[in-house]
Amino acid sequence: MGSLVRIGSFIGKELREVIRRPGVLLSTVIGPFAIMLIFGLAYSGNRAPFLTEIIIPEGTNLPRDPEYYADLAPGRLLVQDVGTDADAAEERLRDGDIDLLIIAPEDAVTELRSGHQTTIRVLWNEIDPVYNQLAGLATSILVSSLNSQIIEAAAEEGIAFAEGELGPAAADVPPDVIANPTTAETENLAPTEPDVISFFGPAVFALIIQHLAVTLAAFSLVRERLSGQMDRFRVAPVNSTELLLGKYVAFGVISLAMAGIVGGLLVGVLGVPLLGGWLAFVGIVLLLTFASLGIGLLISLFADSERQAVQLSMILLLASVFFSGFVLPVTDFAEWARYLAYALPVTEGIALLQEHMLRGEVQQTWMIGVLAAIGILLYAISLIRLRRVLRTAD
């Protein structure tokens, strides 16, 4: 009976602790539910079609109206423009202004007369292995659609088409060329071969940096508030700016040391390319660590217990996995949800590290400014909150 009484007392203590701190219960239930709700409302399940430009050489009698090509690969290609300058279009492809480039052959009729398939060049610039496969699938659908249209046109015109357009040599055209008049020559212009480890390695690295920094910082001030250390800080000759900067530097050193180890393993052991060099790589890691520490310290300043700090850190990790582009591209979500995604430092961190490491340059330079702005904003909010905590410490 005595043992049961003691067990019951511990049960009552834990229940009272949870009831006395309703924030813990709310963050445990409402946080994951809110993430699932936002995900369900924001994710459409449909990936945006490839923004495509078609190049038709001058002198080729092919339609130049983008609307004509709208149904070549429905849902896969979105034809933005039809032009004649292949070099300029390829430059736009390298800059990320378009996703897919289709270059029509210069003299398809001559190729068919000689009994050869007509070759269409299709180029893309993807480091994502999933999008690389989707581009190949879109190309297959495009070629199949073109072949169907050519065969249908030939069937409508019958023998007159074969004898009038191709001439007497039409009889010598091989059956496989008649069945498949066109074929595709594909090329991925990305400087690295799309690979699962190379692509997702930087994403995992960015997620580790954020979670490590957030977890380290989230416990610091909570522990000091609960242990009474805040009373000493209030009467000590130290101000909130000095205290906050000390936290940033201390946890920043630990986070960067761990990031250096993981980054070295990523490049040296897993063989993930680092085309952009170490200097800019370190700069991106510094910005991501700075912004992540801001989130952790903000959690530490608002959480009412270490338990709630852990839960809020895990909710942030869950949201980062869902919305940061770690698993699903940010572009797959509704526009309003993308703003929430870009409020997570890891979203910019993943995109910047992938581009820097796998392309050798950052195309979305605006993300650097956004990441820095997030870090500065979080620092300012944390400083204001810490001043209030120090004034009200008792």
C-alpha positions, 0 to 999 in steps of 0.5 A, a space after each residue: 500500500 505504501 508503494 502504491 501511495 508513493 506511485 500515486 503521488 508521483 502521478 499526481 505531481 506530473 499531472 499537476 505540472 502539466 495542468 499548471 503549464 497548459 502551454 506544454 499541452 497546447 504546443 504538443 497537440 496544436 503544433 503538429 495539428 497546425 502543421 498537418 492542416 497547413 500542409 493539407 491546405 497548401 500542397 496541391 500534389 501537382 508539380 508545375 510544368 516546365 517553362 519551355 522555349 522552342 527554337 525554330 531555325 529561320 527558313 523552316 516552315 513550322 508554326 511560330 505561335 506558342 499556342 500551337 504547341 500548347 498540347 504537345 505535352 499537356 501538364 508537362 510543358 508550358 511553352 513561353 516563347 517561340 524564337 530563332 536564336 538558340 544561343 540566347 535561349 541557351 543562356 536563358 536556360 543557364 540563368 534559370 529564366 526557363 526550364 526546358 529548351 527545344 530546338 527544332 531541326 533545320 531541314 526535317 524534310 531532307 532528313 526524311 527523304 534520306 530515310 533518317 529520323 528527324 532529331 530534335 534537341 531538348 536541353 534542361 539545366 537540373 541538379 535535382 534527380 527527380 526533376 531530371 527524370 521528369 524532364 526526360 519523361 516530358 521529352 518522351 511525351 513530346 516526341 510521342 506527340 510529334 510522331 502521332 501528329 506527323 503520322 496522322 497528317 501522313 495518313 490523312 494525305 495518303 499516297 499523295 503525301 508520300 509521292 508529292 512531298 517526299 518524292 519517288 524516294 519515299 518508297 525507300 524510307 525504312 518502316 521504323 522511320 515511318 513509324 517514328 519520324 522524330 527522335 530526341 537528343 537530350 542534354 542536361 546543362 547542369 555542371 554536376 550529374 543529378 544524384 540523390 546523395 549529391 542533391 540531398 546531402 546539402 539539404 540534410 546538412 542545412 537541416 542539421 545546422 538549423 536543428 543543432 543551433 536551435 536546440 542548443 540555444 533553446 535550453 539556455 535561457 529557460 534553464 537560467 530563468 527557472 534556476 534563478 540566474 536571471 536575478 543575478 543577471 539583473 543586479 550584475 553589471 551586465 546589460 541585455 546586449 552583452 548577455 545576448 551577444 555572449 549567447 550568440 558567440 558561444 553557441 555559434 562556436 559550438 554550432 560552427 565546429 559541428 558544422 565544420 565536421 559534418 561539412 568535411 564528411 559531406 565533401 570528403 567522405 560522401 563525395 558531394 561536389 563543392 564547385 563554389 569554393 570554401 569561402 562562400 560556403 562558410 559565409 552561407 553556413 554563418 548566415 544560416 547559423 546566425 538565423 537559427 540561433 535567433 529562433 532558438 533564443 526566441 524559443 528560450 525566452 518565451 517557453 515556460 519550461 525546458 519541456 516546452 522548449 523541446 517540444 517547440 524545437 521539435 515542432 520547428 523541425 517537423 515544419 522544416 521537413 515539410 515546408 523547406 524543400 527538404 522533401 517536396 519543392 517549395 514551388 509545389 505549395 500554394 503561393 501563400 504557403 511559400 511565404 511561410 516556407 521562406 520564413 524558415 532559415 533552412 529553406 534559404 539554407 537548402 537552396 543556397 547550399 545546393 546551388 553553391 555546391 552543385 552549380 558553383 554559383 548562387 542564382 537566387 541571390 535574393 535568398 542571401 538577403 532574406 536569410 540575413 534579414 531573418 537573422 537580424 529581425 530575430 536578434 532584435 526581437 530576442 533583445 527586446 524580449 530579454 530586456 523585458 525578462 530582465 526587468 521583470 525577473 524576481 
